Amino acid sequence: MAILSKKDSKLILDPLADNNPITIQVLGICSALAITAELKASIVMALSVVFVMGLGNVVISLLRNVIPSKIRIIVQLVVVAALVIVVDQVLKAYAYTLSKTLAVFVGLIITNCIIMGRFEAFALGNGVKRSFLDGIGNAAGYGLILIIVGFFRELLGSGTLLGYAVLGNPIEKTGLYAIGYENNGFMLLSPMALIVVGLLIWVQRSRNPALIEEN
Amino acid sequence: MNRDNNIYTVLFACAMVIVVGSILAYLASALSGKIKENERFEKQQNILYAMGVNENEDEGSVNFVPTDVVEQEFTTYITKQLVIEGDKITENDEAYLIDLKKELDKLKNGATPKLPVYVGDKDGETFYIVPMYGKGLWDAIWGFMALDKNMIVQGVYFDHKAETPGLGANIKQRYFMDDFTGESILNGDNYTGIKVIKGNNDPVNNIKDDNEVDALAGATITGNGVSAMISKTVTLYKDYFESIRTQ
């Protein structure tokens, strides 16, 4: 017997491809542009968002019948901000090096519109288990795009992956640099992240024409 | 109770603030000891890194002395900690805990800051390590600079709070920090510091007598911040440096 029903597994799998929060819903673009110059930062951000969104959806789902509708957005903001502070403090105490890598990005999690979007669109109207799966699924879909964008930006922009030089040494002209290859510094700037995300949207839609809007 | 009722809304908001506030306050107080210890170890690791006591394995790695031995290594290599306050220089075994940002803020009010110096000894050589604090593009940058008695840089360590990953954040990469080693903060008898310069035609930084290192591509403002931070530090410590050089 499968652990998850077909309906439940769709909550995890759909956001990875055909209902991806970045490439289909076009949410969370700002943080995707800001932090994907390095693959490591993309991975760290993806893992942090999985934690915050999974747990945040559970908390909002648990409270869904008692939250006053007039201040629901404020409540959602407080929940996500509190979770982000918890993550930050625990990392500072028990994984200090990782917390330093995260420093820039923790604040960005609070402003991530996917998180608020899922609280509002799903967790406020569904049970705990399904909300948790929805949170994990959407965060994973977001993280997947971040990692793909981070991979290409770091590889083509710095010639490295996770900090390791994979294309040779640009100063001593070894590896690919020996045959005239140059790092594309433009890849490290935010506009190029937008172009890479655009290319991903293009590739995804040309592989699956059903995703193309009629009008 | 009706969830749209104003009284219910106010009560809910109050309860939420109390619950969330209590959880965060408890967490902050429970973890503050551990966090402060981590920050202390980090400072010791950074100071030791600047004077060449580190675990770097290859050309690209930035590896500190392990946390479990850093306190012991710090007492082994750092022989003296000094605090400069105006003309007065005193010894203080906890000088490394001085918050340089707060001390530099005192300058704005016309007060005299307490400036720490760490004197290190490694393989018979004496190092004078000074902390630095400045502004990058987005937020604070800081670091440590180890000098010998001739005012030649023996090593630096830079760090930042929120510089752009892949661009300004690269000030803490080996290839940038290593460029400073061998440069002098003196030009003749003038304390000029070291400038981060774009396109100085010396990308591997072979020229060590120009008070210049090659800039990071796409990080002009962070690079200027590093230049300004070194220049400010050199100005602040000038009298002390001069006393070492001429002793």
Interface residues (C-beta under 8 A of the other chain):
Chain A: I35 A37 E38 A41 V66 I67 P68 S69 K70 I71 I74 V75 V78 A82 I85 V86 Q89 V90 K92 A93 Y94 Y96 A103 V104 R153 E154 G157 S158 G163 Y164 A165 I171 G185 L188 L189
Chain B: R3 D4 N5 Y8 T9 F12 A13 M16 V17 V20 I23 L24 L27 A28 L31 K34 I35 N38 E42 G60 K161 A162 T164 P165 G166 L167 Y175 P203 V204 A217 G218
